[in-house]
Amino acid sequence: MRRPLIGQELGELVELALSRGEPGYRGRQLYQGLYRDQHGGPEGISTLPRAFRAVLERDHGGGLPSVQNRFASSDGTLRYLLRLADRKSVESIFIPEVERDTLCISTQVGCAVDCKFCLTALLGLERNLTAGEIVGQVLALSRDQNLDTRRRRLNIVMMGMGEPLLNLAAVMKATRLLADPEGIAIPQRRITVSTAGIVPKIAEFGSHEVRGKLAVSLNASNERQRTKLMPVTARFRLGDLLDACRRYPLRPWERLTFEYVLLRGVNDSNADARDVRRLLSNLKCSVNLIALNPGPGIPYSTPEPGRVEAFRTIVHRGIPCFVRKPRGRDIFAACGQLQRTEAASTP
Ligand code: SAH
């Protein structure tokens, strides 16, 4: 089995160099070439001897996912369909903003969690992504968009396809690679990992020294409602989820984010908003509201803007609460719409 270079940490690359009869510092040069200078593979790394590059290319390859397709939204958002080594594909989203850019990346091909408002759920889980494939999405989009993370602020959100906490080892390794100041150099505080609430994994996630910020998809104001919308609640109860959040080791600069998808007539009433405020009252957190992004086969509809604002106002009396602008809805790039649609626009 070829083991691609992208996804390997410094120690592994040093080992690799040594095992090929090269001095250890060649491993560091390889690391810098892949992650700091972002060459995509060994070929372009001119600090390395030609013969060593050829061996690396032959036996490993960079393993960068290739851009299979791109869809452009009228709002500037770009949805990428990236092809992996086994020809499976995943989606990653480039979201340009005024002061910064955001990349929304995937952690699994498909998803096993089965949330009733999300299109990715319809795919089921195909497989986990490797750390290299997670980092590879950032490197591939960064190349395609000519991003310079050292000059312009870039945020990474692991909110694409998949449930990050069900692929924890790869997510943590990818985060170390993304955050390393000697490499890709995206600070931990600009990386966000969003979970549907895999309770036992929350403490484990928090035990890693290098980790992104944690966002939790709440999406309901009580246990019964949440079990309907997110059947995973039957296994990981809402009370236990909130307990795990209370115990979560926040760093001094950090707070939790709770995401809440508003579904018209289902979880968007004033009473729901008050219940959310009460549920979260003793947590250091903020709430991001997202009005449902509709999709074929999703049996819910989007609340009116006035309803969203009323909900926000009520939550905001107790907890900082913001409305997340939908981006890329017209190209199926918005939250919950990632199912590798080949069409560029909603029907
Ligand atoms: N599995 C992770 C990350 C992927 S989902 C998680 O559940 O958090 C990323 C965010 O999109 C979640 O907050 C989810 O609740 C939200 N989402 C899913 N489907 C959506 C839809 N149709 N409209 C708006 N947001 C949606």
Residues whose N, C-alpha, C, O or C-beta is under 5 A from the ligand:
A	BS01	SAH	F117 C118 M158 M159 G160 G162 E163 P164 S194 T195 A196 S217 E259 V261 I290 A291 L292 N293 C335 G336
